[in-house]
Amino acid sequence: QARLRKEAYVLHARRYLVNGGPVHPRQQHVVDELAAFCRPYLSRLWARLHGRDVWQEPCTDVDEVRELLEGVSRSVSLDHRQRI
């Protein structure tokens, strides 16, 4: 969460989705991507878990799992930031 708070403008853009605030027409594709946050998140999560499976690296430690999820979330957030 702390890392996502640093990306405040991404969270601000997500709030527009909830509030139904006005959005510039050129930014509609960004809004659509933010609305479908789970698709890129799950795609990256699958890739990282698949990589761990291929390399036979188990996720047994809670901190490792948390780090993996934070990394996926950060990656998706950075992609959104770049588009915004």
Contacts in CASP RR format, 6 or more apart in sequence:
PFRMAT RR
TARGET T0000
AUTHOR 0000-0000-0000
METHOD contacts of the structure
MODEL  1
QARLRKEAYVLHARRYLVNGGPVHPRQQHVVDELAAFCRPYLSRLWARLH
GRDVWQEPCTDVDEVRELLEGVSRSVSLDHRQRI
3 70 0 8 1.000
3 73 0 8 1.000
3 74 0 8 1.000
3 77 0 8 1.000
4 10 0 8 1.000
4 11 0 8 1.000
4 73 0 8 1.000
4 74 0 8 1.000
4 77 0 8 1.000
5 11 0 8 1.000
7 77 0 8 1.000
7 78 0 8 1.000
7 80 0 8 1.000
7 81 0 8 1.000
9 81 0 8 1.000
9 84 0 8 1.000
10 34 0 8 1.000
10 77 0 8 1.000
10 80 0 8 1.000
10 81 0 8 1.000
10 84 0 8 1.000
13 30 0 8 1.000
13 31 0 8 1.000
13 34 0 8 1.000
13 80 0 8 1.000
13 84 0 8 1.000
14 34 0 8 1.000
14 37 0 8 1.000
16 23 0 8 1.000
16 31 0 8 1.000
17 31 0 8 1.000
17 34 0 8 1.000
17 35 0 8 1.000
23 31 0 8 1.000
27 84 0 8 1.000
29 83 0 8 1.000
30 80 0 8 1.000
30 83 0 8 1.000
30 84 0 8 1.000
33 40 0 8 1.000
33 80 0 8 1.000
33 83 0 8 1.000
34 80 0 8 1.000
37 76 0 8 1.000
40 76 0 8 1.000
40 79 0 8 1.000
41 72 0 8 1.000
41 73 0 8 1.000
41 76 0 8 1.000
44 72 0 8 1.000
44 75 0 8 1.000
44 76 0 8 1.000
45 68 0 8 1.000
45 69 0 8 1.000
45 72 0 8 1.000
48 68 0 8 1.000
48 72 0 8 1.000
49 59 0 8 1.000
49 68 0 8 1.000
51 57 0 8 1.000
52 58 0 8 1.000
52 59 0 8 1.000
59 65 0 8 1.000
59 68 0 8 1.000
END
